[in-house]
Amino acid sequence: KNRPKLERVARAVLLTGATADPSTFSRSTFELYHSGVHGFVRTAFGLRVSFDWYSYARVILPDDYAGAVCGLCGNANGNADDDFVTRDGKRAADEIQLANSWKVGDVPGCSAGCVGDCPVCDEKQKRLYRGDGYCGVIARAGGPFRACHDAIDPAPFLEDCAFDACHYKGHRDTLTCLRLPPKPQCNDGNTPTLSAANPSGASHFSPLLLAGASCPPHSHYELCGSSCPATCRVRAVPEGCASVPCTEGCFCDEGFVLSGDECVPAGECGCEHRDRYYKKGEDFYASCRERCRCKANGVVECEEDGVLGCYPAGYGRLVVSGDPHYVTFDGRAFDLQGSCTYVLARLCKPERRLTNFSVLLEHDMGGRGNVALMKKVVVSIHGYTVSMERGRKWEVTVSWEGLLRIGQEGNNVVLQSAAGLRLLYNVATYLLVTIPDSYRGRVCGLGGNYNGDPGDDFQLPGGSLAQSTEEFITSWKVPAKDGTCTNGCDGKVCPVCDAADAAPYGAGDSCGLIRDPAGPFGPCHPRVSPVEYFNHCVHDVCAADGARDVLCHSLQAYVAACQAAGAEIGGWRTTAFCPLSCPPHSHYELCTRTCDFTCASLSVPAPCSWTCFEGCQCDDGYLFDGEACVSLEQCGCMHQGRYFKVRLTIEAWHRRFWWKSAFPFQAGETIISSNCSKKCNCHLSQGLVCEDIRCPPDEVCATRDGVQRCVKREGQCRVSPGASLTTFDGAGGRLLASGTYKVTALCNEQSPNWFKVVVDVSECRDDSIPAAVAVFIFFREAFITVNNNMEVWVSRGGARATLADELVE
């Protein structure tokens, strides 16, 4: 009944849908364990399955199953000539026919064979990759695998490596992974292997280090480390790992042990509860009503959690599309004609277990027929802010850390947060915001309160119900800096189409395509009602006098909604009807996982958020590097889980966030570490090359234009007791007498960033020593007073208020 599944994403082990500890997990019928770079499943009847979390999987069968199995791996009867047998027992004509017969599921964007301009590697091209600079290390007589050659013929592995390396143009990350398979094959307990104690030859081959990969914190690389590493689990060593003398991989430093997938001090281990392991500080639900927390010394504390209860798992969905038209979390629909910025959703009733967030949406009157359109979406969560603008399909502006993941999926920019907030924006006319059920009844904004009752969605910020839609919308408006936005149609009559004008757009070759049960969107109707989308389409196309691009955007909005809901749709675009133009070396796909076809996916898993979306997919032999589809040898570098593309200025590093966590980076320039102790160059041929650095004595490490660098120390001007003055550059002296002094100001008084700082020096103190008693900071629109009575006053527009009052406002 239990079906263990080793996932490539985040080294996870899923057991009947739940994540299990990847270090050790045992049942009477099977055990899971982590050894070196591999995860293992071992059954009671002797079956062993391993996966290196990237690309190498291995199945080992007991002899009792010889001739009794079938599949891609053959029948295990000792005769290789009859292995290519299809599911119906016939001999396959080639590998593609064999694979198709044993296929159990489709992967969006993938095909059985090569599509388009298929890359070809002839013998002359493969000869380079058989050399010592690439795959030749596998079969080299004096190489690190020489002790394994007598037990396992290296020739097939060499050919496989040369074939794949040739197709991947020798890319560093794929080449390293292609070199790995022979080593675990040899470490079976019966075959001699090279170890750290026998470094001859072995010192020239370190696959993990060759890739530029670094081990996680508190761990280090070993060529031949313990196959049964110490873990926090208080149980016997897994029988399977004990049969292997050593293995290659990252191992915990001395004094540290494995806690799940992390190395922690031995005294910081987590807890075991009902045969499951949890990290220290981790919250978990032992049952549907019992919420627990793993505390120090392995103590588990549980309490009844009535909020969780036993509810169907789900998410609230807020949709904005077209003109724009809104559908709240609880399903109430309304239209918004304003061109201002509004609070779309935010946490209004905080709770300890809920993460604070806000989503703002800015409109403008940029549409045909004087209609409003979405212009910008701004998300604030986990202390960071992400901004996405209409029309900027391949990039977003971001302030990011590990709690957020943003990427391009099909035609959409997708944001996912650790708190469960998800946002999908097609950078045109469709926005989907989903939040977990844990936020039910605790949010507010134009999206409503998500309490299951659409009747009370139109709440004002104070909690009372609005008397009209207009009052509700206006109450959630964010003050504009320039004050130029409008609440309606800019003083004009909002566009309205009567039934006669709108009728033509309900036809089957227009918006009627949405609700046609026999059309391409018919299979989606049970999942996403076509009624609202059809009505919105007719309204928007009519208001735009039948503009074809407005029709295409309306249809595309329904497509995005359908695919986000997991529905299948039929082909609807043609070369004459709503064609989608794709960049060079890419093509249109109705259902593709574009995040699987990136340069970053060569090195790390691509955790796509949804099954698939329509969009442009790179052709075979090309991958997306954040800006364009490039050939494999032009892909950039991975550094600490982030992808750095080639040939883009370093100033873009923290300011632009690309597809699949791809921070752009220009070859020849440097990535500077957070403390300016290391700089790294991304080279096409050598990968990421790093060296230690330090800032000069007169400079400090700081962020400038979103980039870490060494900068001159900030100048400080000081007025000390005794009226002692020290200038920015270090000159010193005494002020002649008490008085008011302008200590600094921006010389260009016309600059919008103008400021002035004035200090009042007096001898009125009890000790009669002259000193600063007040500081005045002037800006264009206000000035601030700070005095020696610990009072702070803010003056602007003729009004004066305390700092506390200003903060409340």
Steps between C-alpha positions, in 0.01 A plus 500: 500500500793735569655633180836672567593758239838673480452853369760705315370819655670592830616140560156405625365154573124478466328214678131463415487872426683613817864603521721256692842559658754429222775389741336179634147368503401140568193282473465125525484472121756760390752760614610837365844643559739762369860403427749733334346660194228235472161430650405132539185294532560140613218249535476194724513271195833646382408760238723810513432828320735798513485855366769769510234776521597618154522260208634157597255230611588132562291191568654183646292182490543179702585193289157354576347753260711400198273467196191608696513877447430731208536867410771723358765312698416171328420157645824431692539154349870541421441549126537860383372420150136465609482807724331730247150357544187720499211479742312264265795260476627604156855596418540880476637644177699768685541674835216746436248223435622316810469811716154587366367154582606528866399865547265546797450878480569808292733784598381836361735635238678169448468271198604145421759613248676816396282781362613763253865554417634195682862523618726230356836384633719307257807293586734791438313719749480225762872432475570825688280392792665158524824679586649555844362853514149359517379140527833326447563490874248214522710256296851638547736219600668705771187691596300504822268220385774253398430267793140468381577404142544128568157480662307727262584575138542879474440507122118538509527774761761681291276487193195617692698784649645606163157486336331713764794736546503560125129585495542725804807659336719397796310715749670472838201403714369224274849367438566462871178308551577279202831401657351380825330163425802264500601582857187378684493200270844405627434570867307178546719354771675254268685729263820685598468878484729796542458686827641798680759265646605402148511834323699394195294613207197570713625844590452601137127429505252662733167519317319717752784746530560494124147626452569799716240370742549568867383280784227629732598681822693295759591230247785417266575285195653153529587260220453197725295588805286287728213335317302506826548859629397591852149641521268628769282191467542272800473172316712224356713566191302421182596154380533616139762769558711273725572277198699777326849582636499870405335752276566840349318816603465778757542394863439682826798662668630358826253561781205526260241239397226481240167647605280428201699656216708736718811462715442622856702477826434170673320685779262674259321191372126498454226264617354164414123483526290206387790361297554827312797736544458877530769768516544709814262796494278342233122527529297205375158344526505155654132468413235716343431675833830463683766763436848421635837665528841336530687665787846458653624163623258309277191618689176519298222729625154463347177691539151490359471737206133570440578741217645228281228241552423247227425712196554429132840637403464800271590850398305820455514640145486870414481584129548829317462500122433724204350847544568417797235271642535371856383175660569495875626204703136421584381536140344848492548675166533872429672732252749776577536801272761694699862561405646508852694255718288282727547253784407172336554281807682516831500338842266699726458266798852383591563166664823343615501228238414731209757693297423866437460596134345758268422513128456838329365542147552811290273587206530745214271618222713349226237285335299559185158654555607690813513186717735434791769232484727337754836678501702368793470239777700552822530216753650550848565191711772363728641854521567521125329668207443375145371721219371369164398728215275453198685415181829402669452131438846367572597695807380629834651748744567325828644526850543131574628238743443125531137531615381600151526332162412684181519368149354499152254218428359512150370852437476570871715634781442281806585590861493246782570572864585273790179622669287347224413822313513443123461755225470446126514802267504477121642856490198606296138451606486211746602478866435208736578521872457190717535479878476196732186429697689596816439866398122447488320795661824687573565698181354821359521724194330493162523120511265484799543323833495136379252378761278308261230768485510726190230719654741673740797534262451876453646594838673832564844506672323565831291185468160654419319418175520747213176655375604469135759341275657841440542563875654154544749550217599852608561389860778265390676756281865566578587873494683586179831684528411740220125496570414452132295178513125493446226296664292457186525565130697824529186709518352343191212260464624146550475289184179303469396263222132433440375157403494576129861619495622208711315223313760442226771433759310208650544299180698177483790667320532759776423490874252220441800271471526513881159344570478263202476151660633343181781754464859486621401625847211258554702256719573791736137593571456258795801657674475869407158643420507673161211736583694787661789475254259507204318805635827677572630420153189640329515817712869566437501419127190711445650792694810472279290498182583138423878533526656159432776534761236562771317184389823299511583628848151410623533147364851474643366596843257205491779270380719604795211444743431155354861386508551638851202284602663194343253473212596381154411717201519452125707696254347843437772713343578486128732696274202721415315507834679637809845372398764508774832632380797319656863616530772344283577129564164441667153388399145513633364215714143476628610320818861527609703526820735774385680498836633154406680646198736752660874521543453482875313169467824337380631527856202517734142373491236722343213517752219612269194611693229378262471208258543698179415822317498609139805692395826504311734206556862493392580273205698182551863587565411837659416608853365822647762711680263768630485708185522275196531139391873430474700195398605282791864603499394863559323425827634674808602396849335380819604657830340417836180383334473802268558507126720775356455548126770628272533837326281728707619777727561427865289805598200283415586240767265596785271727298380254235375152573491260208333171418598208730680705764736634232697807604668650191876530512759619249797279419826660609341701781458378853248365747590642841405304813282666764803589717729584205735215594471317169451590136407260220515524122264307273697361206343307215776241494617488863170554681500701821852594607527651849778667699530653848507880525490770768408867491783758533537664845320816389202313354212294636272234354162648404216470249501751217239488221393156621853357486749415777830682458779673690425871535661794671403532866204733558601848606387613846471857618476541879424784740614382844457652849726802530386605152772286350453451124633210285437530125415220256865473399633501855604863553428627852454822698274693740204722421560858610178550694147381562263537207320325217718345228430341164723192525419348162264536203467388142648785299259459210187656647297407189552127552189302602728332757603828662559500877660719770613422856519781758636464855419729793800530735442650846661531845163460673587156633548450874876469460519818284701310240393602147338209315233421243154535653288453186533370145280614209482288182335674205351338188291646221163407648577482872756550775577304816606637838685289758584665835686406818170436682465185290220659298460447126271727297401468133378813321345503153231692317473748788407226746717371784478152653703268717687212341256257664210672322683480168567128543132434573403682181 
